[in-house]
Amino acid sequence: MKRVPFRRSAGLMVAAVALMAAPALSAHASTPTARTEQQTYSEQARAAGLSDEQAGELQRRVDAVLARDPQARQTSANTLAIPGGTATVPAPGQPEARDLAAPDAPRACNEGHLCITDGRGVNYDYYRCGYYDFNGIGDGTFNNNQTPGTRARFYNSDGSERWSHVAKGSGTASWTPVYHIRPC
């Protein structure tokens, strides 16, 4: 058995560790920090015409949604990716929730989607089948724009079905007692 000098083997180990750590370190270095994202979201809010005070209020509303849903993540000044779809929070003074990062985008419930507006004006857009926790409150509306015959189900806190709706159609609902949703 040939002996490798200690310095050489230690140097090889250090090099190997550096090579293994490099992708993780470079990925970490290129990932924006939460502070940078917050600045970007604030810039989006100001570009949409919100004052600093309104931008702060909007972020507090978004933070409240994030606190209720630990799986949600903020994707723009007032939109969040949620399990099964997206949520859009209305900006202060906004008559209806619209994505501030894409203000000219039409607000419609796309084909194949289940869209809900709760009593706070938060728009939920579900486009993936599954069983999801729901944090809407108050009276609002829904648009079941899925394939005709697709049944959206709405559940109580104990998991029992509260009511359902067969696509296509829309209506009003009280969201306060709805705890879970199965869009399709």
Secondary structure by P-SEA (a helix, b strand, c coil): cccccaaaaaaaaaaaaaaaaaaaaaaaaacccaaaaaaaaaaaaaaacccaaaaaaaaaaaaaaaaacccccccccccccccccbbbbbccccccccccccccccccccccbbbbbccccbbbbbccbbbbbbbccccccccccccccbbbbbbcccccccccccccbbbbbbcccccccccc
